[in-house]
Amino acid sequence: MHRRLTRSTWGLPILVSALVATSGCGGRSPDATHPAGPGERTAASADKPAAPAPTKPARVAELKRLLLTTDDLGSDYTAEPSNDDTKDDDVVSGCPAMERLVARIPRLQPVNQAEVWFMYGSDPRSTLKEELDSDSPAQLSATLREVRDTYRACPTYTVTSGTTPIRITLTEAVMPDLGDERYAFTSTFIGPGGASEVKRVAVRKDNITLFLSGSPALVDKHLKKAFEKATAR
């Protein structure tokens, strides 16, 4: 069976243009190395109860405010126009689980979404994409787990763009202990022009899921900063 890709800005590793352009649950932040024990509550925590975790979808305007900017990244980065990197004639095959996921993409879209693209220096292969999705925590959690389980079930598959087949392999990567749920995978695209790698990570905290994808070194460098900004509300 073959599944045709639908247009979507969602962060799935099935997108052939990454070959040219850019290409776990529970826990604490790595900085929280010394959790407070009994009797160690700070004055602020003693006087002010913790705010309840947000459960309603954040507005698009808020999501845009929480995205990274060139001020966050540095002078060597430039913001790029959003790139709809799927094509109507792209077809995925070779892994039934991925084919089923592709068919379900329209139903998995969040209530609200915002994204931004960056290029590092002048190399079009050195790019970084950030996407923030917002929905109920339960819906975001279900989607994250479905995508993660599909990645694990599909170590290899093929995307055919027009008449050009691109072989994709997925490898689960080490992920910092961030947020409520998370995953990290490295996608290797092998086509006529050779091979390239794209790293994709997802972290859910309450009613927001952060997707960061692009050059593996850039994703690793900016993940913590992106997460801290996306959850600073």
C-alpha positions in Angstrom: 0.0 0.0 0.0 1.1 3.6 -0.7 0.0 6.7 1.1 0.1 10.1 -0.6 1.4 12.9 1.5 -1.0 15.7 2.4 0.0 19.3 2.8 0.9 19.9 6.4 3.3 22.0 8.5 3.3 19.3 11.2 6.8 18.0 12.2 6.9 14.5 10.7 10.1 13.0 9.2 8.5 12.2 5.9 9.3 15.4 4.1 11.6 15.1 1.1 12.6 18.8 0.9 14.6 18.2 4.1 17.2 16.5 1.8 17.9 19.7 0.1 16.9 22.4 2.6 17.6 21.2 6.1 17.9 18.5 5.8 9.9 8.8 27.4 7.6 10.3 29.9 7.8 12.2 33.2 10.9 13.8 34.7 12.6 17.0 35.5 14.7 19.6 33.7 18.4 18.9 33.7 18.9 22.1 35.7 16.8 20.7 38.6 19.7 18.8 40.0 18.7 19.5 43.7 15.0 19.1 44.3 13.8 20.7 47.5 13.3 18.3 50.4 10.9 18.5 53.3 11.3 21.8 55.0 13.3 23.4 52.1 10.4 25.3 50.6 11.4 28.8 49.6 9.6 31.9 50.9 8.0 32.4 47.5 6.7 28.9 47.3 5.5 29.1 50.9 3.6 32.3 50.4 2.2 31.7 46.9 0.6 28.4 45.8 1.7 27.1 42.4 -0.4 28.2 39.5 -2.5 25.4 38.0 -1.2 23.9 34.8 -2.9 25.4 31.7 -5.3 23.0 30.0 -7.0 25.2 27.3 -5.2 25.7 23.9 -3.0 28.8 23.8 -3.8 31.5 21.2 -1.8 31.8 18.1 -0.6 35.2 19.2 0.8 33.7 22.4 2.5 30.9 20.5 4.2 33.4 18.2 5.5 35.3 21.2 7.0 32.1 22.5 8.9 31.2 19.3 12.7 31.8 19.1 13.9 34.9 17.3 17.2 35.9 15.8 17.9 37.8 19.0 17.7 34.5 20.9 20.0 32.7 18.4 22.6 35.2 17.4 23.7 37.4 14.6 24.7 34.5 12.3 21.0 33.4 12.0 18.4 34.8 9.6 14.7 34.2 9.7 13.4 32.5 6.6 9.8 32.4 5.2 7.8 29.5 6.4 8.3 26.5 4.1 5.4 24.1 3.2 7.8 21.3 2.6 5.4 18.6 1.4 4.4 18.1 -2.2 1.2 16.9 -3.6 2.9 14.1 -5.5 5.0 12.8 -2.6 4.1 9.2 -1.6 5.3 7.3 1.4 5.7 3.5 1.3 7.6 0.6 2.9 6.2 0.9 6.4 2.5 0.3 7.1 2.6 2.2 10.4 4.0 5.3 8.7 1.5 5.0 5.9 -1.3 4.9 8.5 0.1 7.9 10.3 0.2 9.9 7.1 -3.4 9.1 6.4 -4.3 10.4 9.9 -2.4 13.7 9.7 -5.5 15.9 9.1 -7.1 14.5 12.2 -4.0 15.0 14.3 -3.6 18.7 13.7 -3.7 20.9 16.9 -6.2 23.6 17.6 -3.5 26.3 17.2 0.0 26.3 15.8 2.9 28.7 15.0 6.2 28.1 13.4 9.5 29.8 12.3 12.4 28.8 10.1 16.0 30.0 10.4 19.2 29.6 8.3 22.6 29.6 9.9 25.2 31.5 7.9 24.8 31.1 4.2 24.6 27.3 3.9 21.0 26.3 2.9 21.6 22.9 4.6 22.2 24.6 8.0 18.6 25.3 9.0 16.5 25.2 12.1 12.7 24.9 12.2 10.6 25.5 15.4 7.0 24.6 15.7 4.7 25.1 18.6 1.4 23.2 18.8 -1.3 23.9 21.4 -4.3 21.8 22.3 -5.6 20.1 25.4 -2.8 18.2 27.3 -4.6 14.9 26.7 -4.8 15.4 22.9 -1.2 16.6 22.6 0.0 13.6 24.7 -2.0 11.1 22.5 -0.6 12.6 19.3 3.0 12.7 20.6 2.8 9.0 21.7 1.3 8.0 18.4 4.0 9.7 16.4 6.8 8.3 18.7 5.4 4.8 18.4 5.2 5.1 14.6 8.8 6.2 14.4 9.9 3.3 16.5 8.0 0.9 14.2 9.5 2.3 11.0 13.3 2.1 11.0 13.2 2.4 7.2 10.7 3.6 4.6 10.6 5.4 1.3 9.2 8.7 0.1 8.8 9.0 -3.7 8.8 12.6 -4.9 7.6 12.5 -8.5 9.6 9.6 -9.8 12.5 10.0 -7.4 12.6 7.6 -4.4 14.2 8.8 -1.2 15.1 6.1 1.3 14.7 7.3 4.9 16.1 5.6 8.0 15.1 6.6 11.6 17.3 6.2 14.6 16.1 7.1 18.1 18.4 9.7 19.7 19.3 10.6 23.3 16.9 13.2 24.6 17.4 15.6 27.7 14.9 15.1 30.5 12.6 18.0 29.6 8.9 18.6 29.9 6.2 16.0 30.6 6.8 13.8 27.5 9.4 13.8 24.8 11.1 12.0 21.9 14.1 12.5 19.6 14.9 10.9 16.3 17.5 11.3 13.6 16.3 10.9 10.0 18.9 10.0 7.4 17.7 10.8 3.8 19.5 8.8 1.1 18.7 9.9 -2.5 20.4 10.7 -5.8 22.3 13.6 -4.3 23.8 11.6 -1.4 22.8 11.4 2.2 21.9 14.1 4.8 20.7 14.0 8.4 17.8 15.8 10.1 17.2 15.7 13.8 13.7 16.1 15.1 12.7 16.4 18.7 9.4 16.9 20.4 8.7 18.0 24.0 5.3 18.5 25.6 4.7 20.6 28.6 1.1 21.1 29.7 -0.8 22.5 26.7 2.1 23.1 24.3 4.3 20.7 22.3 7.6 22.1 21.0 8.9 20.6 17.8 12.5 21.4 16.8 14.1 20.1 13.7 17.0 20.7 11.3 20.7 20.2 11.4 21.5 17.9 14.4 24.1 20.3 15.8 21.8 23.3 15.7 18.9 21.3 17.3 21.1 20.2 20.1 22.5 23.6 20.7 19.2 25.5 20.9 16.8 22.8 22.3 17.1 23.9 25.9 16.7 27.6 25.0 13.6 26.9 22.9 12.0 24.8 25.6 12.6 27.4 28.3 11.1 30.2 26.1 8.2 28.1 25.0 7.3 27.3 28.7 8.0 30.8 30.1 4.4 31.9 30.6 
